[in-house]
Amino acid sequence: MTTHWTATALAQLATSQWPQAPLISAADIDEPIVPGHWLWDFWPAQLEDGSVAEVEGGALWFALSAPHSVDPLERHRVARIRLLHKGPGGWHDLGLAMPDGWSPGSREWSGSAVLRGRELTLWFTAAGRRGETTPSFEQRLFEAKARVEPGPRLEEWSPATELVASDGTMYDLAQAATGSVGTIKAFRDPAWFRDPADGKAWLLFTGSAAGSRHTHNGVIGIAEQVGSAWRLLPPLVSADGVNNELERPHLVVIGGRYHLFWSTQSSVFAPGVSAPTGLYGMVADQIKGPWRPLGGSGLLVANPVAAPDQAYSWLVGSDGSISSFVDVLPDGTFGGIFAPELSYFRL
């Protein structure tokens, strides 16, 4: 059931005009949501149908955070998940989502969240191991639950439970002790999805192909829920030999068809493959595919040529909204804040 994202498909970009996002100016950027902290990789608490859950007149959002004292390029080594509330009055910081010492990792990376009544389920990446003296790049997928109390705030966290482990056969174990951004192998970014066709629950994630002879072996992994357990399946999409990281994959049903989206950077394409940093996607009539690259190449929207790294980590909502964070601006500074929203239906 694996669909291959090929260099041939991407070669179409050499003879076509890239769909580019508007240039972000200083006037488009809000004041810091959390003074003294970078924020990136935003995601909202959703309902099971993928719509954003309403909480106290607004929405709960999660984001990775790190203090400004950290070099932005090193922020992943200290990242914690932060809880935010976005309402009519703007953004409000609600502090760290999980208590200190609760996560099984030495830090926390991206995930997804669903609200059922007052119970919130958070799926997230535990990077490294709690208590390690030197941050490693091991990545594991976990689930934890909490109750949403007035404020809003999250209380009564359940112990974090590992969902499914990389098997070393279909997926690389992603247990590197050292590495650098863009080159490490992946088993992260869990994105939960309920199929409206049959009610089955699925978990997508960023992975790497096991046993590959290529240095660039990114895949979009998937697991299906069977009872209370999760079962690994072969990747939905493979970019083996083409790209190293298909990050933050997620599914959205639009017009009765399944749309699979992910983000990737120009720097993680294999040598000889040229494509921009942007939001990419494929479409299919069912989850198991076959998947067809949007527009032939898969590129939905790229950063503008004048600012090729201005935004990243795009997330498409069920309403067609596209959120991301401000990455590197033309003057070379790191944004670390919510970027102006785009609309999938207008692109």
C-alpha positions in Angstrom: 0.0 0.0 0.0 3.1 2.3 0.0 3.0 5.1 -2.5 6.4 6.4 -3.6 7.1 10.2 -3.9 9.5 10.3 -6.7 12.2 12.6 -8.1 10.3 12.5 -11.4 7.2 14.0 -9.8 9.3 16.8 -8.3 11.2 17.5 -11.5 7.9 19.1 -12.8 8.8 22.0 -10.5 11.7 23.0 -12.7 9.3 23.9 -15.5 6.4 25.3 -13.6 5.6 28.3 -11.4 5.7 27.5 -7.7 2.6 28.5 -5.7 4.1 30.9 -3.2 2.8 32.1 0.1 2.7 35.9 0.6 5.8 37.5 2.0 5.6 38.0 5.8 6.5 41.5 6.9 7.2 42.8 10.4 3.7 44.3 10.5 2.2 40.8 10.0 3.9 39.4 13.2 2.2 39.7 16.5 3.8 40.6 19.8 5.4 37.5 21.6 2.8 35.2 23.0 5.1 34.1 25.8 7.7 36.8 26.5 11.2 35.4 26.5 10.3 32.2 24.7 10.3 30.9 21.1 7.2 29.0 20.0 6.9 26.7 17.0 5.0 23.6 15.7 1.6 24.8 16.7 -1.5 22.4 16.8 -5.0 22.8 18.3 -7.1 20.5 20.4 -9.6 19.1 17.9 -12.8 17.1 18.0 -12.8 13.6 16.6 -14.1 15.0 13.2 -11.0 17.2 12.9 -12.7 20.5 13.7 -11.2 22.7 16.4 -12.7 22.2 19.8 -14.3 25.2 21.5 -13.0 25.8 25.0 -14.2 28.9 27.0 -15.0 31.0 24.0 -11.8 30.1 22.1 -9.5 27.1 21.4 -6.7 25.3 23.2 -3.5 25.2 21.3 -0.2 23.5 21.9 3.2 24.6 20.7 6.8 23.6 21.3 8.7 26.2 23.4 12.2 27.1 24.4 13.7 30.1 26.2 15.4 32.9 24.1 18.6 32.1 25.9 18.9 29.1 23.7 20.3 29.3 20.2 17.3 28.9 17.9 19.1 26.2 16.0 19.5 24.3 19.3 16.0 24.8 20.6 15.0 21.1 19.8 17.4 20.0 22.6 15.3 21.7 25.3 11.8 21.8 23.8 8.8 21.5 26.0 5.1 21.5 25.0 3.3 24.6 26.0 -0.5 25.1 26.4 -2.1 28.3 25.0 -5.6 29.6 24.7 -6.6 31.6 21.6 -9.8 33.6 22.0 -11.4 36.8 20.8 -8.9 38.8 22.9 -5.9 37.0 21.3 -3.4 34.5 22.7 -2.9 33.7 26.3 -0.1 31.6 27.8 -1.3 28.8 30.1 2.2 27.5 31.0 3.7 24.1 30.3 1.2 21.5 29.2 2.6 18.6 31.3 4.1 18.9 34.8 7.9 18.7 35.2 9.2 15.2 35.3 6.0 13.7 33.8 7.2 13.1 30.2 9.3 10.0 29.7 11.7 12.0 27.4 14.3 14.5 28.2 12.2 16.9 26.1 9.0 16.9 24.1 8.4 17.2 20.4 5.3 17.6 18.3 2.0 15.7 18.3 -1.7 16.1 18.2 -4.6 16.4 20.6 -8.3 15.5 20.7 -10.9 16.7 23.2 -13.9 14.4 24.2 -16.1 16.2 26.6 -13.7 17.4 29.3 -11.1 14.7 28.6 -8.2 15.7 26.5 -5.9 13.1 24.9 -2.4 14.3 23.9 -0.2 12.3 21.5 3.3 13.5 21.5 7.0 12.6 20.8 9.2 11.9 23.7 12.7 12.8 22.6 15.6 11.2 24.5 15.1 9.7 27.9 14.2 11.4 31.1 17.3 11.9 33.3 19.8 11.5 30.5 22.8 13.9 31.0 23.3 14.5 27.2 20.3 14.9 25.0 20.0 12.0 22.6 17.9 11.8 19.5 15.9 8.7 20.3 12.2 9.3 19.5 9.2 7.5 20.9 5.4 8.0 20.5 3.3 8.5 23.6 -0.2 9.2 24.7 -1.4 10.9 27.9 -4.8 12.1 29.1 -5.9 15.0 31.3 -9.1 16.8 32.3 -9.8 20.3 31.1 -10.8 22.4 34.1 -12.0 26.0 34.2 -9.3 28.6 33.5 -8.8 26.7 31.3 -6.1 24.4 32.7 -5.2 20.7 32.4 -5.4 18.6 35.5 -5.2 14.9 36.6 -2.7 13.8 34.0 -2.6 10.0 33.4 0.8 8.3 33.1 2.2 8.6 29.6 1.8 5.3 27.7 4.0 4.3 24.7 1.8 3.7 21.7 3.8 1.7 19.2 7.6 1.2 18.8 9.6 1.4 15.7 10.3 -2.2 14.6 13.7 -1.9 12.7 12.1 -3.8 9.8 9.7 -1.4 8.2 10.9 1.6 10.2 14.3 2.7 11.4 14.7 2.5 15.1 15.5 6.3 15.4 17.8 5.7 18.4 20.7 8.0 17.5 22.7 9.3 20.4 24.0 12.3 18.5 23.1 14.1 15.3 21.9 17.3 13.8 18.7 18.8 12.6 17.7 17.4 9.2 20.0 14.4 9.2 18.7 12.3 12.1 16.3 9.5 11.5 12.7 9.9 12.6 10.0 8.2 14.6 8.0 11.2 15.7 5.0 13.7 15.1 2.1 11.4 16.0 -1.1 12.6 14.3 -4.4 10.9 15.3 -7.2 10.5 12.8 -10.7 9.0 12.9 -11.8 7.7 9.5 -15.4 9.0 8.9 -16.1 6.1 6.5 -15.8 3.3 9.1 -14.9 4.9 12.4 -11.5 3.3 12.6 -8.7 5.2 14.4 -5.3 5.7 12.8 -2.0 7.2 13.8 0.3 8.9 11.3 3.9 9.8 12.1 7.2 10.9 10.5 9.4 7.9 10.0 12.5 6.6 8.2 12.7 3.5 6.1 14.6 0.6 7.7 17.3 -1.1 5.7 17.6 1.7 3.1 20.7 2.1 1.1 20.0 5.8 0.8 21.0 8.6 3.3 17.6 10.2 2.5 15.0 7.7 3.4 12.0 9.6 4.9 8.6 8.0 5.0 5.1 8.8 6.4 4.3 5.9 8.7 1.0 4.7 9.9 -0.5 2.5 12.6 -4.0 1.2 13.1 -5.8 0.9 16.4 -6.9 -2.7 17.1 -8.8 -2.8 20.4 -6.7 -0.9 22.9 -3.4 -1.6 21.0 -1.8 -0.1 17.9 -0.4 -2.2 15.0 2.3 -0.9 12.7 1.6 -1.0 8.9 3.9 -0.3 6.0 4.4 3.4 5.3 1.7 5.3 3.4 4.2 7.3 1.5 8.0 6.7 0.9 10.5 9.3 -0.2 13.4 6.8 0.0 16.2 8.2 -2.1 14.4 11.5 -2.5 13.9 13.2 0.9 15.0 12.6 4.5 12.1 14.2 6.4 8.3 14.2 5.7 7.4 16.1 8.8 4.2 16.5 10.8 2.0 14.4 8.4 -1.8 14.7 8.9 -5.0 13.7 7.2 -8.0 15.9 6.3 -11.1 14.8 4.5 -12.1 17.4 1.9 -14.9 16.9 -0.6 -15.1 13.2 0.4 -11.5 12.5 -0.5 -8.5 12.0 1.8 -5.9 14.6 1.7 -2.5 13.8 3.2 -0.3 16.8 4.0 3.3 17.2 5.3 6.0 19.8 5.6 9.6 19.5 4.4 12.7 21.7 3.8 14.7 22.3 0.7 17.8 21.2 2.6 16.6 17.7 3.3 16.1 16.7 -0.4 18.6 14.2 -1.7 21.5 15.5 -3.9 20.2 16.1 -7.4 16.6 16.8 -6.2 15.7 20.5 -6.2 12.5 21.6 -4.5 11.5 24.4 -2.1 10.7 24.4 1.6 6.9 24.1 1.7 3.7 22.3 2.4 3.3 19.2 0.3 0.4 16.7 -0.1 -1.3 13.9 -1.9 -4.9 12.8 -2.4 -6.6 9.4 -2.4 -10.1 7.9 -2.3 -9.2 5.8 0.8 -6.5 5.9 3.5 -4.5 3.0 2.1 -4.2 4.8 -1.3 -3.0 4.8 -3.9 -2.0 8.4 -3.3 -1.6 10.9 -6.1 0.6 14.0 -5.6 -1.3 17.2 -5.6 -0.6 19.2 -8.7 1.6 16.4 -10.0 4.6 17.3 -7.9 2.9 17.3 -4.5 3.8 20.9 -3.7 0.8 22.8 -2.4 2.5 26.1 -1.3 6.1 27.1 -0.9 7.7 30.0 0.9 8.3 33.0 -1.4 11.5 33.0 -3.3 12.5 36.3 -1.5 12.2 34.5 1.9 12.7 30.8 1.3 12.7 29.9 5.0 10.1 32.4 6.3 7.7 29.8 7.7 7.5 26.1 8.5 5.4 23.3 10.0 2.2 23.9 8.2 -1.0 22.3 9.5 -4.2 22.2 7.4 -7.5 22.3 9.4 -10.8 20.8 8.4 -12.0 24.3 7.6 -9.2 24.8 5.0 -7.1 27.1 7.3 -3.3 26.6 7.2 -1.4 27.5 10.3 2.4 27.6 10.6 5.1 29.4 12.6 7.5 32.2 11.5 10.9 30.6 10.9 13.8 32.6 9.4 13.0 36.1 8.2 14.9 37.8 5.3 17.2 39.5 7.9 18.3 36.2 9.3 16.4 36.4 12.6 14.3 33.6 13.9 10.6 34.4 14.4 9.5 31.7 16.8 5.8 32.8 16.8 2.5 32.0 15.1 2.5 33.0 11.4 -0.4 34.6 9.5 -2.9 32.0 8.5 -3.4 30.9 4.9 -6.4 29.2 3.3 -6.1 26.0 1.4 -9.2 26.8 -0.6 -7.7 30.0 -1.9 -4.3 28.7 -3.0 
